[in-house]
Amino acid sequence: MAISQNNKPPLHMILLLILAGESIFILPFVLARIFRPTVLDVFQLNNFQLGTCFSVYGIVAFVSYLWGGTLADKFKPRILIALALFLTALGGLVMASYPSYTIMKILFGYWGFTTIFLFWGAMIKATRVWGGTSKQGRAFGFLEGGRGLVAAGMGTIGVLIFSLFITVDLDKVTLIEQQEAFRYVILFTSLMVTVVGLLVLFFMKTKHSSEDSAPTAVTKRTTYANFKSVIKIPSVWLLMVIILCAYVGYKLTDIFSLYAKEVMLYDEIKSAQVGTFLLYIRPVVCVSIGLLADRSRASLWMILGFITMLIGGVFYATGIIDAQMHLLFFMSLIITATGVYAIRTLYFAAMQEGHIPLAITGTAVGVISVVGYTPDIFVGPVMGYLLDNSPGVTGHQHVFVMLSIFAAVGLVASLVFHRINTKKNSQNK
């Protein structure tokens, strides 16, 4: 089944996908990325414990990617996405009660189910349909860039809400006052996720939407047959490695707000502003790279992205950036983030270049993601261990050494992906 350019879903479809695609991850991930020092304080966790919560999420997601992908090939994306948003928002009410560490781990496991099993494959497939045969870079660039803009906007509002409810100097604020201020951030986020779910439910449906069309012969095949088809495609295996390495980089962007506090000696609000600034880089990079990729090939820009990510990682790994080097801190942050976001934009856009059929997109996304997103399981605890056992700049250096190693591996995988698909395209001409 080819991707048709006819009856392409209208603009509001991609806008809803953008809203849904980031809103669903704000509670489990974005808040901790922006407010990491605050999250550690208000939930009374250390870095390893927070990493363990992310690991529980990753373990549930590991199974959910595989079976959720096949679900996306059988049911309407609109229903799956809306249900996922509603259930994720409910988890925010639990989070706002400041539960015990044990309940937090259960909550993150619950979010692993709601955000992945019901949501992930449906979002990727709907985006791929919207992009058509020749605009995959644009589609995923808009999706990822728009998601970054949503996260940045929500982050800015979150920082504003948090600062409004902190009525004393930050060095005098009590734990109770911190918790009360951050509770409003959590509740606001939960409300926004619910609103987006309602918008998806009522408006992500058109007369010509592909979700309302009859299943094709391919999608009626057994799940087992779809798996067999997917694992025979060389690009699937390479994308597993590419996504794994890129996602390690993305997970490690969580460290920048903590770096700002522990190494650059910023206060909690300024550290959160650094995390928010990082999110504003994302839409600029993603939309630009997506448009450029449609003029050439996604794999070329992934190669460049890994090179950039490696350069940024090496800067931080040397340990030369200290509290006096504000300009170098922000320059290195921009370089690292640019590489990370460029690759993140393109690895699913590259499915078209990798000759992965549309009809089994959900299954392919599930199989690729099972390996590609395993950093959800191991990066959090490893990063927490490195930071807790080597306080200050040394722990951060160790984390960026890890980023640099994965960037190098991803670069090799991208080069191989580019080579084999260039050869295949030449043979098909």
C-alpha positions in Angstrom: 0.0 0.0 0.0 1.6 3.3 -1.1 1.1 6.6 0.7 -1.4 8.5 -1.4 -1.2 12.2 -2.1 -4.9 12.3 -2.8 -7.5 13.3 -0.2 -4.6 14.3 2.1 -6.0 15.1 5.6 -6.3 18.9 6.2 -4.0 21.1 8.2 -5.9 20.8 11.4 -5.1 17.1 11.5 -1.3 17.7 11.9 -2.0 20.5 14.4 -4.0 18.1 16.6 -1.2 15.4 16.2 1.3 18.1 17.4 -0.8 19.0 20.4 -1.5 15.4 21.4 2.1 14.3 20.6 3.7 16.4 23.2 0.9 17.0 25.7 0.8 13.3 26.5 4.5 13.3 27.6 4.5 16.5 29.7 3.5 14.8 33.0 5.9 11.8 32.8 8.9 13.5 31.1 8.7 17.3 30.3 8.1 18.5 33.9 11.1 16.6 35.1 13.2 17.9 32.2 12.3 21.5 33.0 12.1 21.3 36.8 14.5 18.5 37.6 16.0 20.1 40.8 12.5 21.0 42.0 11.1 17.5 41.2 13.9 15.9 43.2 13.1 18.2 46.1 9.3 18.1 46.2 9.0 14.3 45.8 12.0 13.7 48.1 13.9 11.7 45.6 17.5 11.4 44.6 18.7 11.1 41.0 18.9 7.3 41.1 15.3 7.0 42.4 13.9 9.3 39.8 15.9 7.3 37.2 14.3 4.1 38.6 10.8 5.6 38.0 11.8 6.3 34.4 13.1 2.7 34.2 9.7 1.3 35.3 8.1 3.4 32.6 10.6 2.0 30.1 9.9 -1.7 31.1 6.2 -1.3 30.6 6.8 0.7 27.4 9.1 -2.1 26.1 6.1 -4.5 25.9 3.7 -1.8 24.9 5.7 -0.6 21.8 5.4 -4.1 20.3 1.7 -4.8 20.9 0.6 -1.2 20.7 2.1 -1.0 17.2 -0.1 -3.8 16.0 -3.1 -2.1 17.6 -2.4 1.0 15.5 -2.8 -1.1 12.3 -6.3 -2.3 13.4 -8.1 0.6 15.2 -8.9 4.3 14.5 -6.0 6.5 15.6 -8.5 9.2 16.8 -10.0 6.9 19.4 -6.7 5.5 20.6 -5.1 8.9 20.9 -8.0 10.5 22.8 -8.3 7.6 25.2 -4.5 7.7 25.9 -4.7 11.4 26.7 -7.6 11.0 29.1 -6.0 8.2 31.0 -2.6 10.0 31.2 -4.3 13.1 32.6 -5.8 11.0 35.4 -2.3 10.0 36.5 -1.6 13.7 37.0 -4.1 13.8 39.9 -2.2 11.0 41.6 1.1 12.8 41.0 -0.3 16.0 42.5 -0.9 14.2 45.8 2.8 13.7 46.2 2.6 9.9 46.7 5.2 7.6 48.1 8.2 6.4 46.1 6.5 3.0 45.6 3.4 4.7 44.2 5.5 6.9 42.0 7.0 3.8 40.4 3.6 2.3 39.8 2.4 5.6 38.4 5.3 5.7 35.9 4.5 2.1 34.9 0.9 3.2 34.3 2.1 6.0 32.1 4.2 3.6 30.2 1.0 1.8 29.2 -1.2 4.9 28.5 1.4 6.8 26.4 2.8 3.9 24.4 0.4 1.0 24.1 -2.6 3.2 23.2 -0.8 6.2 21.6 2.6 5.9 20.0 2.0 3.7 17.0 -1.2 5.5 16.2 0.5 8.9 16.2 3.4 7.8 14.0 1.1 6.1 11.5 -1.3 9.1 11.3 1.7 11.5 10.7 3.1 9.2 8.0 -0.2 9.2 6.2 -0.4 13.0 6.4 3.0 13.4 4.9 2.3 11.5 1.7 5.1 9.9 -0.5 7.3 13.0 -0.9 6.8 15.1 2.3 7.8 12.8 5.1 10.5 15.2 6.3 8.0 18.0 6.4 5.4 15.9 8.2 7.8 14.7 10.9 9.6 18.0 11.0 6.3 19.8 11.7 5.3 17.1 14.2 8.6 17.2 16.2 9.0 21.0 15.9 5.4 21.6 16.8 5.8 19.2 19.8 8.8 21.2 20.9 6.8 24.4 20.7 4.0 22.9 22.7 6.5 21.7 25.3 8.2 25.1 25.4 4.9 26.9 25.8 3.7 24.6 28.5 7.1 24.9 30.2 7.0 28.7 30.1 3.5 28.7 31.6 4.6 26.1 34.2 7.6 28.3 35.2 5.3 31.3 35.5 2.8 29.4 37.6 5.6 28.1 39.9 7.1 31.5 40.3 3.8 33.2 41.1 3.1 30.8 44.0 6.6 31.2 45.5 6.1 34.2 47.6 9.4 34.3 49.4 13.1 34.3 48.4 14.1 30.9 46.9 16.8 30.4 49.6 14.1 30.7 52.3 11.3 28.6 50.7 10.1 25.6 52.7 9.4 22.2 51.3 5.6 22.6 51.9 5.7 25.9 49.9 7.6 24.3 47.1 5.1 21.4 47.0 2.1 23.7 47.0 3.5 25.8 44.1 4.4 22.8 42.0 1.0 21.2 42.6 -0.6 23.9 40.6 1.9 23.2 37.8 0.9 19.5 37.8 -2.9 20.2 38.0 -2.7 22.8 35.2 -0.8 20.3 33.0 -3.4 17.6 33.7 -6.2 20.0 32.7 -4.5 20.8 29.4 -3.9 17.2 28.6 -7.7 16.5 29.1 -8.6 19.5 26.9 -6.4 18.2 24.1 -8.0 14.8 24.4 -11.4 16.4 23.9 -10.2 18.3 20.8 -8.8 15.0 19.3 -12.0 13.1 20.0 -14.3 15.7 18.4 -12.1 17.1 15.6 -9.6 14.5 14.5 -12.0 13.1 12.0 -12.7 14.1 8.4 -14.8 12.7 5.5 -11.6 11.6 3.8 -9.6 10.5 6.8 -7.7 7.3 6.2 -8.8 6.1 9.6 -12.3 5.7 8.3 -11.4 3.8 5.2 -11.8 0.0 4.9 -8.9 -2.2 6.0 -6.7 -3.3 3.1 -5.8 -6.9 2.4 -2.4 -6.3 4.1 -3.9 -5.0 7.3 -6.2 -8.0 7.5 -3.2 -10.3 7.6 -2.3 -11.9 10.9 -0.1 -10.1 13.4 2.5 -12.9 12.9 2.6 -12.3 9.2 3.1 -8.6 9.7 6.0 -9.3 12.1 7.6 -11.7 9.5 7.4 -9.0 6.9 8.9 -6.3 9.1 11.9 -8.2 10.4 13.0 -9.1 6.8 13.6 -5.4 6.1 17.3 -4.4 6.7 16.3 -0.7 7.4 14.2 -1.9 10.4 17.3 -3.3 12.2 19.4 -0.2 11.4 16.7 2.2 12.6 16.6 0.3 15.9 20.2 1.2 16.5 19.8 4.7 15.2 16.8 5.5 17.4 18.5 3.8 20.4 21.5 6.1 20.1 19.5 9.2 19.3 17.1 8.5 22.2 20.0 8.3 24.6 21.0 11.8 23.5 17.4 13.0 24.0 17.1 11.4 27.4 20.3 13.1 28.5 19.0 16.5 27.6 17.1 16.1 31.0 20.5 16.9 32.6 20.8 20.5 31.4 18.6 22.1 34.1 20.5 20.2 36.8 23.8 21.2 35.2 22.7 24.8 35.4 22.0 24.5 39.1 24.9 22.3 40.2 27.7 23.5 37.9 26.6 26.9 36.7 25.2 27.7 40.2 21.8 29.0 39.0 18.8 29.1 41.3 15.8 26.8 40.7 13.8 29.3 38.6 16.8 30.1 36.4 17.6 26.4 36.0 14.0 25.8 34.9 14.3 28.6 32.4 17.4 26.9 31.0 15.3 23.7 30.5 12.6 25.8 28.8 15.1 27.6 26.6 16.2 24.1 25.4 12.7 23.4 24.3 12.5 26.5 22.2 15.5 25.3 20.2 13.5 22.2 19.2 10.9 23.7 16.9 13.5 25.8 14.9 15.7 22.8 14.4 13.0 20.3 13.6 11.0 22.3 11.1 14.2 23.4 9.3 15.7 19.9 9.1 12.4 18.4 8.1 12.1 20.8 5.1 15.8 20.3 4.1 15.4 16.5 4.3 12.6 16.5 1.7 15.0 18.2 -0.7 17.7 15.5 -0.3 17.6 12.4 1.9 16.8 12.0 5.6 19.8 9.7 6.2 22.3 12.5 5.2 20.8 14.8 7.8 20.9 12.0 10.4 24.6 11.6 9.7 25.1 15.3 10.2 23.0 15.3 13.3 25.1 12.5 15.0 28.3 14.4 14.1 26.9 17.6 15.8 25.6 15.6 18.8 29.1 14.1 19.2 30.8 17.5 19.1 28.5 18.9 21.8 28.9 15.8 24.0 32.7 16.1 23.8 32.6 19.7 24.9 30.8 18.9 28.1 32.7 15.6 28.7 36.0 17.6 28.9 34.8 19.4 32.0 36.0 22.8 30.8 32.6 24.4 31.2 32.3 25.9 34.7 30.3 28.6 36.5 32.3 31.4 34.9 31.7 30.3 31.3 28.1 31.2 30.6 28.5 31.8 26.9 30.3 28.5 26.3 27.6 26.7 28.4 24.9 28.0 26.1 26.8 27.5 22.9 27.5 23.9 23.8 23.9 23.4 24.9 22.7 24.7 21.5 25.2 22.5 19.6 24.2 19.3 21.5 20.5 20.0 21.3 20.6 20.8 17.6 22.2 17.4 16.9 19.7 15.5 19.1 16.6 17.2 17.7 17.7 16.9 14.1 18.1 13.1 14.4 14.9 12.8 16.4 13.0 14.6 13.6 14.1 12.2 10.9 14.4 8.7 12.2 10.7 7.9 11.4 10.7 10.1 8.3 13.5 7.7 7.1 11.0 4.8 7.0 10.0 5.9 3.5 13.6 6.0 2.4 14.1 2.6 4.0 11.3 1.0 1.9 9.0 0.2 4.8 5.4 -0.3 3.6 2.7 2.1 5.0 0.2 -0.7 5.7 2.5 -2.3 8.3 3.8 1.0 9.7 2.3 0.4 13.1 3.9 -3.1 13.4 7.2 -1.7 12.1 7.2 1.2 14.6 6.5 -1.3 17.4 9.3 -3.6 16.4 11.8 -0.7 15.9 10.7 0.9 19.2 11.2 -2.2 21.3 14.9 -1.8 20.9 15.1 1.9 20.0 13.4 3.1 23.1 15.2 0.8 25.6 17.0 3.9 26.9 13.8 4.5 28.9 14.8 1.5 30.9 18.5 2.0 31.5 19.4 5.7 31.0 17.6 7.1 34.0 19.2 4.7 36.6 22.6 4.9 35.0 22.5 8.7 34.8 21.3 8.9 38.4 24.1 6.6 39.6 26.8 8.6 37.8 25.5 11.9 39.2 24.9 10.7 42.8 28.3 8.9 43.0 30.4 11.7 41.5 28.8 15.0 42.7 29.4 18.2 40.8 31.0 18.6 37.4 32.7 15.1 37.5 29.3 13.2 37.5 28.1 15.4 34.6 31.3 14.7 32.7 30.7 10.9 33.0 27.1 11.4 31.7 28.4 13.3 28.6 31.1 10.6 27.9 28.2 8.2 27.7 26.4 10.5 25.3 29.5 10.8 23.1 29.9 7.0 22.9 26.3 6.5 21.7 26.6 9.4 19.2 29.6 7.6 17.6 27.7 4.3 17.4 24.7 6.1 15.9 26.9 7.8 13.3 28.2 4.4 12.1 24.6 3.0 11.9 23.4 6.1 9.9 26.3 5.7 7.4 25.4 2.1 6.9 21.6 2.9 6.5 22.5 5.6 3.9 24.8 3.2 2.0 22.4 0.2 1.7 19.4 2.4 0.7 21.4 4.3 -1.8 22.4 1.0 -3.4 18.8 -0.3 -3.3 17.5 2.9 -4.9 20.1 2.6 -7.7 19.0 -1.0 -8.4 15.3 0.0 -8.5 15.9 2.6 -11.2 
